[in-house]
Amino acid sequence: MAIIIQGFTKCPICGGSLDRPYTATSGCAFAEGHTLFRYCDAPLHFSCLEGWEHRHEFSKEYFDLACEDARQRPRGLLLDGEGWALICGPAVTGKKPYYIQVRFRDWPMTLHARWQQWESFFSEDRIKELEGSAIREAQCVLTALHEKFPSQDSLDRFYEQQ
């Protein structure tokens, strides 16, 4: 997980302070020596990511790693859509998962909540710290998920059928 110290940690894209909305990656998706390694495990301004030439490659690597990890767990990858994945875990046998998250292929960000807080997943608070195109993408995905799983009950039923 990226260690962020306010007033000290900088966005590696622009070198600026974290005085505007940002996301942060966790772990390293690229090997040391790779051009994009220095951007791993770091906070990144949404405004910097918006036009960054490496955003899609960078984001896709984190997305692919998260999806692969989820596929290794029974029912870890619940659903994948056009450029996003609904992931959950961990779950003790016979119980519901602890968390649920949406991962995005084109943005290195994750929206997450505890499993039992599914219905609050769609509140405006979930996306208040996003910016620009990241907001629009998150809103589209959340709208689609809300249509598919409008209640905790509907999500629980879907999980049980997997």
N, C-alpha and C positions, 0 to 999 in steps of 0.2 A: 504494500500500500504506500502510495506517495506520502512522504513526510512533508507537511506544509507548515512553515513558520511564517506567520503574518509579518510583513515588513522585511522579510529576508528572502523567502522563496520567490523565484521569478519564473515567468513563462519562458520556456526554452525557444519558442518560435520568435518572439519579439524582444525578449530580455527584460520586459516590463514587470512592474509589481502587480500583485493580484488585487487590483483596485476596481476590477470589473468582472462580470460573470465568467466563470471558468469551469471546466471539468477536470478530472484527474484520472490517470490510468494507474493500474496496480500491476506490479510485476513487469517483466520484460518480454515483449513479444518478438524482439529481434535480437540476434546474437551480437555480442560485443564486436565492434568493428563494422557492423552494418551502418549505413548512412543514417538510418532512423533510430538507432539505439539510444542516442542522446535525448530523445523525446519520450522515452519510456519511463514509467513510474514517476510521472511528473504532472503538474497542473498545466493546463493549456487553455488560454482564453478562447471562448467561443468565437469572438470577433477575429482572432488570428486563424483559427481553424477554418472559418467560413471560406476564405479564398486560398488556403494553403494548398500548394500543388501536390503535397504528399498525403493529404487527409484521407483519401479513399484507400490507398494502399495501407496506411498506418492503421486506420480503423478496421479494415477488413481482417487484418492479422489478429487483432484483439478479438474481434467477433468470431472468427474461425476457431481460435483457441477456446473461447467460452463455450461454443457449441460442441466442440469435440469433447471437452470436459463433461458437459451435461449428458452427452450420448453415452458416456461410460457408466453413468448411474441409471438404475432402473427408473423410468419415468422422469428423468432429469430434464430432457428437452420435451416440453409439452406440445409446442406448436411453433412452426416457423412460417413466416410470411414473406412478402416481397421486401427484403432488406431488413428484416427484424426476426427475433426469436424470443419466445416466451419460455423461460427457464425457471425451474424450481429446485429446492433441495434444502438441506438433506431431510430425509424422512425416515423415521423409525418404522419398522414393519407394523402395519395396522394403524398408523397415525398419519395425519396430514403433514405435508412439508413445513419447514420452518419459515422459508422465505419464497418470494416470487419476484422475478425481475424480467424486464424487457431489455434486450441488448439490440444495438443498432449496427448494421454493417457499414454505414457511411459516416458514422459519428462515434468517436471513442467515449461513449457515455452509457450509463446504465440507470434505468429507473427501477427502484426496488421498494419492497414493503414486506412486512410479515404476511404470511399466507392468510391469516385470519383478518387482515385489514384490506382485503381485496376491494371492497366497495369504496373505501377511501382512496384507493389507488387513482381514481379519476378526478380527484379534486384539483383545483387550480394550483394548489400548493406544490403539487408534484412537479410542475414545470416552471415554477416561478424563477428559478435560478438559471434557466436556459436563456438563449438569445438567438435572434435571427432565424435562419433556416432550421436550426435544431429545434426550435419551438414548434414550427410548422410540421416537421417530421414527427415529433413526439405526439402532437395533437392528432394527427392522422392515424397513427398506430393505436393510440389510446381509444379513439373513437371506434375503430374496428374491433378492438378487444372488448369494449363495453357492449357493443352490439352482439358479439358472440357469447359473452359471459356477463350478463347484466347484474348478476347477484352472486353472493358467496356460494349459495346453493348450486347454481349452474356451474361454477368453477369446480366445486367439490365433486359433482356428478361426472364432469368431464375427466377429472383426475382419476376417479375410481374406474372408469372405463378403459383407461390406458393399460 
